[in-house]
Amino acid sequence: MTEKKRQTYRQAMAELEEIAEKLQQSDCEIDELKQYTSRSLELLRFCKKKLYETDEELKKMFEEIESQNLN
């Protein structure tokens, strides 16, 4: 079994941009619309989670830096 490559935030955003471009085309089929919308939702959830996790990690790092400077 092959290991699934981990997606990065940048890759997810690039894919979202590609989907947005495809949806703006007038020849987008209804079946594609459903597929693109579903995938967009997955990517948006991934990006939101990644941003939240990064924010939390940075807060912890800054708290650690501040506590070291005070002691």
N, C-alpha and C positions, 0 to 999 in steps of 0.2 A: 504494500500500500504506500502511495506517495504522500509525503507530508504537504499539507496545503500551505502555500506561501502566505505569510501574514501581510495584510494590506496596511498601507500607511495612510495617514491623514491626507497627504498630498495626492496619493493615487485615488482615494475616494473622491476628493474634490474634482480631480481631473475627469473622473468617470461621470460625476454629476454634471459637469459642464458639457460633456459629450452628449449626454442624454437630453439636456436642455436644448442643445442645437438640433438634435434629431426631432424633438417634439415641436420645434418651430417650423419644421418643414411641412408643407401643405399635404404631402402624400403619406403621412403617417397613418398606418392602419389601426383600427380599433383594438385589435389583438396586441399590437405592439404598444399601444398606449397603456394598456393594463400592465404589460410586462415592464415597461419603462417606469411607470408610476410605482409599482411594487419594489423594483430595484432602487429607485430613488429614496423611498422610505427607509429601506435597509441602510443605505449609505448615509442618510441624514442621521439616523439613530447612532450609527458607528461614529460619525464625526462629533455628535453631541457628547457621546460617552467619552471619546478621546479628549475633547476639550475640558470636560469636567474633571477627568482623572489628572490631566496635566495641571490644571488650576490647583487641585488639591495637593499635588506633589510640590508645586512651587511654593504654596503657602507654608507647607511643612519645612521646606528648605530655608525660606526667609525667617521663619520663627526660630529655627536652629541657629542661623547666623546671628540674629538679634540676641538670643540668649547667650551665645558665646562672647559677643561684644560687651555684654553687661557684666560678665563675671571676670 
